[in-house]
C-alpha cells in the first residue's frame, strides 16, 4: 500500500442518535450524529405505517379488479363467438359435401 493516502481508522467511534441511543463502531470519523437508529426506526420497532395520501394503493386494487372482470367478460364473448361459428358450420354443408351431391346428381 502507498503511504499517507489512506484515512486514519478509529476503532471505537461514537455514534449518537437523535433519540438518545449511543453505540460504538469503527469509522474514519471519531464522532457521528444520526437521526435514526435501530432503536427508533419504525421498521425495527414494528411501528411502520404505510402512508398513502394519493390513493395509489386503492387505484391499483381497483385496476386489478376491473381487469379481472374484463378478462372474464372477454372469455364469455369468445365462447359465444365460438359456439355461433360452430352452429353456422353445422347448418351449411361444406364444399366437399356440395361437390359430392353434384357428382351424385350427374
C-alpha positions as CSV (number, residue, x, y, z in Angstrom):
1,X,0.0,0.0,0.0
2,X,1.1,3.5,-0.6
3,X,1.9,5.6,2.5
4,X,-0.1,8.7,3.6
5,X,-3.1,8.2,1.2
6,X,-5.4,6.2,3.4
7,X,-7.6,7.9,6.2
8,X,-7.0,7.1,9.8
9,X,-9.1,4.3,11.2
10,X,-10.7,4.8,14.6
11,X,-11.9,1.5,16.0
12,X,-14.1,3.0,18.7
13,X,-16.0,5.8,17.0
14,X,-19.0,7.1,19.0
15,X,-22.4,7.1,17.2
16,X,-25.2,9.1,18.8
17,X,-28.8,9.1,17.6
18,X,-31.4,11.9,18.0
19,X,-33.4,9.5,20.2
20,X,-30.6,9.4,22.7
21,X,-29.2,6.0,21.9
22,X,-25.4,5.7,21.6
23,X,-23.1,2.9,20.5
24,X,-19.6,2.5,19.2
25,X,-18.3,1.1,15.9
26,X,-15.3,1.5,13.6
27,X,-15.1,4.6,11.4
28,X,-12.7,7.2,10.0
29,X,-14.6,10.0,11.9
30,X,-14.4,10.0,15.7
31,X,-18.0,11.1,16.3
32,X,-21.1,10.7,14.2
33,X,-24.6,12.0,14.8
34,X,-27.5,10.3,13.1
35,X,-31.3,10.9,13.0
36,X,-32.4,7.3,13.1
37,X,-31.0,4.1,14.6
38,X,-32.2,0.6,15.2
39,X,-33.8,1.6,18.5
40,X,-36.1,4.3,16.9
41,X,-36.5,3.3,13.3
42,X,-40.1,2.3,12.5
43,X,-39.0,-0.8,10.6
44,X,-37.1,-2.2,13.5
45,X,-39.6,-1.2,16.2
46,X,-42.6,-2.7,14.3
47,X,-44.5,0.6,14.1
48,X,-44.1,1.0,10.4
49,X,-47.1,2.6,8.7
50,X,-47.8,2.9,5.0
51,X,-48.9,6.4,4.2
52,X,-50.9,6.6,1.0
53,X,-52.0,10.1,0.7
54,X,-52.6,10.0,-3.1
55,X,-54.8,6.8,-3.0
56,X,-52.3,4.9,-5.2
57,X,-52.9,1.5,-3.5
58,X,-56.7,1.8,-3.9
59,X,-56.3,2.8,-7.6
60,X,-54.1,-0.2,-8.2
61,X,-56.5,-2.6,-6.5
62,X,-59.4,-1.1,-8.5
63,X,-57.5,-1.6,-11.7
64,X,-56.7,-5.2,-11.0
65,X,-60.4,-5.9,-10.1
66,X,-61.5,-4.2,-13.3
67,X,-59.0,-6.2,-15.4
68,X,-60.2,-9.5,-13.8
69,X,-63.8,-8.6,-14.8
70,X,-62.8,-7.6,-18.3
71,X,-60.9,-10.9,-18.7
72,X,-64.0,-12.9,-17.6
73,X,-66.2,-10.9,-20.0
74,X,-63.8,-11.4,-22.9
75,X,-63.8,-15.2,-22.2
76,X,-67.6,-15.2,-22.3
77,X,-67.6,-13.3,-25.6
78,X,-65.1,-15.6,-27.2
79,X,-67.1,-18.7,-26.1
80,X,-70.3,-17.2,-27.6
81,X,-68.5,-16.5,-30.9
82,X,-67.1,-20.0,-31.0
83,X,-70.5,-21.6,-30.4
84,X,-72.1,-19.4,-33.1
85,X,-69.4,-20.3,-35.6
86,X,-69.9,-24.0,-34.9
87,X,-73.7,-23.6,-35.2
88,X,-73.2,-21.9,-38.6
89,X,-70.9,-24.6,-39.8
90,X,-73.4,-27.3,-38.8
91,X,-76.3,-25.5,-40.7
92,X,-74.4,-25.2,-44.0
93,X,-72.9,-28.1,-45.9
94,X,-69.2,-27.9,-46.6
95,X,-67.8,-27.5,-50.1
96,X,-66.8,-31.2,-50.1
97,X,-70.4,-32.2,-49.4
98,X,-71.7,-29.9,-52.1
99,X,-69.3,-31.4,-54.7
100,X,-70.3,-35.0,-53.6
101,X,-74.0,-34.1,-54.1
102,X,-73.3,-32.6,-57.5
103,X,-71.5,-35.8,-58.6
104,X,-74.4,-38.0,-57.5
105,X,-76.8,-35.9,-59.5
106,X,-74.9,-36.2,-62.7
